[in-house]
């Protein structure tokens, strides 16, 4: 009998909390906050959740995000994610947020943070999900903006576990943000970066060597570079791969040709995540289930779950407990 992939304990390490805004939540918040959307109803909005490329997705993503105005809005969004994640086996979640996208449209940094931190605390109390928040730098914004938002993150140091780099890779290579990542490393933050999704494998090298990241988000283009595969396997650097996202954004042609399992068998610490699940067709358990199409075995699913724990920033004690949960469930 095949293992229940939804009940398999796992960590989610690549999840944009703004990407969990389901159409019904967007419409609910728009109505509550008097935000006008270019869609007459929920069905029309849901129909728009289809994209030709990453930029087309981002345009809709930021449009929906405009409905988030108050701490309660951010709390509602995150709380709904955690409830769904708990039902899909998530035991630890390190969620991304995009402070620049909110501050830039007039939302106070503290308003955003209050809602998210309360949801993180509630998730541990209500669902037993540990984790925290990683503040991401928008690479398509000026470098000066990155430093300005980092100053605000640093002022609330205890509310964040790390700094990330996200949004469209081209034409914004990682080295543009070397100085802010150097600051983050000096200040003791964990560092992660999107690299090798739409951008080339060389962006992964740069993220490692120039930004000093502890983990690579996406990283599927690593499959095109034999030397890089060897380095990733030898250094135990984790890749937070998002299968349904890669297919939705045309990064890979289909799940049957996804490089995830090939990288796993080459010794790379890959894991399954959901990225922006409201937009890409499923949460992390759905992504596990989708990889059955690619031939994922129970043994591989268990290894992927263990990798998600090993690649997390959880304490050694929490990791040991979660690895034991996976063993007990399998």
N, C-alpha and C positions, 0 to 999 in steps of 0.2 A: 504493500500500500504506500503510495507516494506521501511524502511529508506535507503537512499543511503549511504552505508558505506564508499565510497570513499570521499564523500562530508562532512561527519561527521567530525567536527574539532577535532583534537587530538594532543597529544605530542608524540614524539618518544624519549625514554630514554635509549634504549639499541640498539645501532647501531654502529658497527665497521666500520669506514669509509673505511678501506682497504677491507672490505667485500662487498663493492659496486662495485668492479671492474668487470664489465661485460666482457665476452670474447672478444667482439669487441674492448673494451677500452684497454684490456691487449695487444691484437695484435697491436693496433695502437701505444701504447707506446713502445712496443718492437721494432717495425719497426723504430720509431723515434729515439730511444736511442741505437740502435744496440745491443739489448739484445737478446741472443739466447734462445729460449724456446724449450722444448722437444716435441713440437707439430708442425706439418707441416703447419697447417692452423687453422682458427677459428672454423671450424666444429669439428676438432680433439680435440681442447681445450674444446669446449663446451661439448663434449662427456665425458671428464674427470671430469666434475662437478657432480660426483656421488660418494658417499662415504659409506664405511662400518661402520666407526666409527669416533669419533672426531679426533683422531690422523691422520687418512688418509686425512681428510679434511684439517687439519692444514698444512700438507706437501704441498698440492696444493696451499693453501692460501699464504704461504710464497714464493713459487715459483713465483706466479703471482705478488706478491708485489715487486719482484726484478726489475720490469719494472719502478718503481717510483724512479726517480733520481733528478728531478729539482723542484723548487717551482711551475713552470707552470704545471708539472705533477700532483702534489698534488692538485692544484687548479682545474684542469680539472676533476679529479676524484670526488672531493667534490661537485663541481658545478653540475655535472650530477646527483649526488644523490639528491641535493636540488631541482632540477627541477622535478625529479620523485616524491619526497616526497610531494612537493606542489600540484601536480596533485592528490595525494592520501589523501589530507586533513590535512597534517602536518602543524601545526602553530608554533610549538616550538620543537627544536631538540637539545639534549645534546649528541653530537657525541663522540665516543671513538676513540683514536688513540694509536698506539703502538710505541712510540719513540725508544725503545731499538731495535726493529726489523729493523729500518732504520739506526740509528747511527751505529749499529753493522755491517752493510754492507757498511759503508763509506759515507752515506748521512749526511750532516751537519744538526744538530738539527735546526738551524736557517732557513735552506732551506725548510725543512719540514713545520716548523711553519709558515713561510711567506705565503706559498701556502694555508694552511688551514685557517689561520686567514683572509686572503683576501676573501676566499670563504664564510666564516661565515658572514662577513660584506656584501658581495654581496647578500647573501640569504635574509638578512633582507631588503635590499634595493629593490631587484627585486621581492621577493616572500612574504615579510612580515613575514618570519620565524625568530623568536628570538631563543636564546639559547647560545651555546658555546661549548667548548672542554673539555673533561675529558681525562687526560693522564693516560693510563693504564700501570701497572707494569706486566711484563711477569713472571708468577709464575714458569715457567720451566727454568728460568735463575738464576744465583747465586744471593744471597741476596746482595752481594757487588755491583752487577750491578744495582739492584733496587735503592740503595742509590745514586749511581753515576748519574743515570738518573733523580732521584728526585732533585738532586742539580741543574741540568739544567732546570727542570720545575720551580723550585723556583726562578731561575734567571730571568724567564719570567713570574713572578707571575700573572700579569694582563691579560695574554693570556689564562689562564686556570680557569675553575670553580671548578675542582675537580681532585681527584686521584682515580684510579680504580685498580682492580686486575683481570687479565684474563688469557687466555690460559688453557691448560689441567689441570684439578683439581688434578687428581691422578698422581703421589704420592706427591703432593705439598699442604699440608694443609694450611689454612690461617695463622696459628700462626707463620709460618716462616717469615712473613712480618710484625710482630707486631711493630718492631722499626720504620720502615719507615712510617707506618700508624700513629703511635704516633706522629712522626714529622709533618706529614701532618695535623693532627688535631690541633696541637699546632700552626701551621702556618696559620690556618684558612681556609683550603681547605675542601670542601665537600668530603666525602669518600664513595665509593661504592665497591662492590666486587662480582665476580662470585662465587656462592656457591650453592650446591644442584642441579647441572645440572647432571653431571656424578658422582660427589662426593655425599656422604651421607648427610642426614639431619643434622648430627652433625657438618658439615662444616658451616651450616647456624648459628647455635648457636655460634660457634667460631668467625665467622665474626662479629656477633653482639657484643659479650662480650669481645673479644680480640682486634679486629681491630677497634671497635667503629663505624661501618659503619652507614650511614644515609639511605642506600637503599641496597637491595639485588638484584643482577642480576641473572636471571633464578629463582632459588629457588623452582623448582617444586617438589623436594624431600620432601619439607615441608608437602606434603599431606600424608606422611608416619608417621608423628609424631603428635599425637593429642595435646600434651602439647605445641609443637612449634606453631601449628595453633592458639591455644588460645593466646599465647604470641604475635604473629604477629598481630592478630586482635585487641588485647587490646592496643598495642603500636603504631598502625597505621603505621607500617613499610611497605613500598611498595616493591612489587616483580615485576621486569621487565621481564615478561614472553614472550617467543618467540615460538609460537606453531609450525610453519613450520620447524623451526630449530630443535626443539625437535624430531619431526618425522623423519626428514632427517638424524639425527645423532643417531637414534634408542634409544633415551632417553625415548620415549613413543611409544607404538606399532602403534597407529594411532590417528587421531584427535578425533574419537568417544570416546576414552578412555583417553583423555587429562584431567589432573586435574584442568585446569584453571577455568572452570565454577563452579566446586565444591568448590574450594577455595574462589571464589567470593561470593558464597552463604553462606559461613561460616564467612564472614565478613572480609576476608583478602583483603588488598588493592592491588589487582593484576591489571595488565594492559597488553595490547598487543603491541609487538614490533617485529622488523624483524631480528635483530641480524646481519647476513651476507647475505643480500637479494639476491645478485647476485648468491650465491651458494645454497641457500635453497629454491628457488622456489617462491619468492615474497617479495614485500615491505610491509609496514605496513598495507596499505589498503587491500592488498591481504591476509594478515594474518587475518584481521577482517572478510573478506569474507569467508575464509577457515573455520572459527569457526562456520559458519552456519551448517556445516556438523555435528558438535557436538551438534547442537540444540540451539545455541545462539539466544536469542530473541532480538528484537529491544531495549527493556528496559535494557537488560544486556549490549548490545553494548553501549548504552548511559552511563551507569554506568562505563564501562571500559574506555570510553573516558574521563569522569570526573576524574576518578582515575589517568589517565595519566597526567592530569594537576595538580591535587592535589599532586602527587608524584614528581613533577618536582622541580627544584631549581630556577624557575622563581620568580620574585618579586610578592608580594601580589597583586599589582595593575594589573600586567600582568595576573596572575591567574584569578582574578575576571573577567577581560575582556574575557578571553578564556572560562571560565565557561558560561558566558552569550552567547557567540557564539554557544556553544553546545546546550544550551537551545533554542536558536532561530532556529537552524537547525533541531531540533527534535520536 
